[in-house]
Amino acid sequence: MNAESALRVTDLDPVIHAPKRLAVMAVLDNSITTDFSFLRSYLDVTDSDLSKQMSALERVGYVAITKSGRGRGGITAYRITDDGRTAYRHHLAALKALTTFE
């Protein structure tokens, strides 16, 4: 790895870098949409914790949230945005650059 092409620690995205949000972004990058119940089960987190993580990602424009229905029968679905996909893949590249020495 040469110094000019190397990414730096500052290239890591602090919003995505949190483990739960990184896992969410990995799921969303590999799906069209994913619902709240799947993510809650996959991450093994509480409703409030998942809501907090998803709000952080939505706030910076990395995910879009769609709600259908109301009350207990309602479904909340998430999809990664174009900005989110770009940020996630840049974050992965930064991780790889920081952990790979050639």
C-alpha positions in Angstrom: 0.0 0.0 0.0 1.4 3.4 -0.9 0.8 6.5 1.1 -1.0 8.3 -1.7 -3.7 5.6 -2.2 -4.1 4.7 1.5 -7.3 5.7 3.2 -7.0 7.2 6.7 -8.8 6.5 10.0 -10.7 9.8 9.3 -12.2 8.2 6.2 -14.3 5.9 8.5 -17.9 7.1 8.8 -18.7 7.7 12.5 -22.4 7.2 11.9 -21.9 3.8 10.2 -19.0 2.6 12.3 -21.1 1.8 15.3 -21.5 -2.0 15.3 -25.3 -2.2 15.2 -25.5 0.4 12.4 -22.8 -1.3 10.5 -24.8 -4.5 10.6 -28.0 -2.7 9.5 -26.2 -1.2 6.6 -24.8 -4.6 5.6 -28.3 -6.0 5.5 -29.8 -3.1 3.7 -27.0 -3.0 1.1 -28.0 -6.6 0.2 -31.8 -6.2 0.1 -34.4 -4.1 -1.6 -36.2 -3.4 1.7 -36.1 -4.9 5.2 -38.7 -4.6 7.9 -38.3 -3.6 11.5 -39.1 -7.1 12.9 -36.4 -8.8 10.8 -33.8 -6.2 11.8 -34.8 -6.5 15.5 -34.5 -10.2 15.4 -31.3 -10.3 13.3 -29.5 -7.8 15.6 -31.1 -9.2 18.8 -32.0 -5.7 20.1 -35.0 -4.1 21.7 -37.5 -2.0 19.8 -36.2 1.2 21.3 -32.6 0.4 20.5 -33.4 -0.4 16.9 -35.5 2.8 16.6 -32.6 4.8 17.9 -30.1 3.2 15.5 -32.5 3.7 12.5 -33.2 7.3 13.5 -29.5 8.0 13.4 -29.1 6.6 9.9 -32.3 8.4 8.7 -31.1 11.7 10.1 -28.0 11.7 7.9 -30.0 10.4 4.8 -28.5 6.9 4.7 -31.9 5.1 5.0 -35.4 5.8 4.0 -38.3 4.7 6.2 -41.7 3.6 5.0 -44.6 2.9 7.3 -47.8 1.1 6.3 -50.8 0.4 8.4 -51.4 1.6 11.9 -50.9 0.3 15.4 -49.8 -3.2 16.2 -50.5 -4.4 12.6 -48.4 -1.7 11.0 -45.2 -2.5 9.2 -42.1 -0.3 9.2 -39.8 -1.0 6.3 -36.3 0.4 5.6 -34.2 0.8 2.4 -30.8 2.1 1.9 -30.6 5.4 -0.1 -28.1 6.1 -2.8 -26.1 8.3 -0.4 -26.3 5.5 2.2 -24.9 3.0 -0.2 -22.1 5.3 -1.3 -21.2 6.0 2.4 -21.4 2.3 3.4 -19.1 1.2 0.5 -16.6 4.0 1.2 -16.6 2.9 4.9 -15.9 -0.7 3.9 -13.1 0.5 1.6 -11.6 2.5 4.5 -11.8 -0.5 6.8 -10.1 -2.7 4.2 -7.4 -0.2 3.6 -6.7 0.1 7.3 -6.6 -3.6 7.9 -4.8 -4.8 4.7 -1.1 -4.4 4.2 0.3 -5.3 0.8 
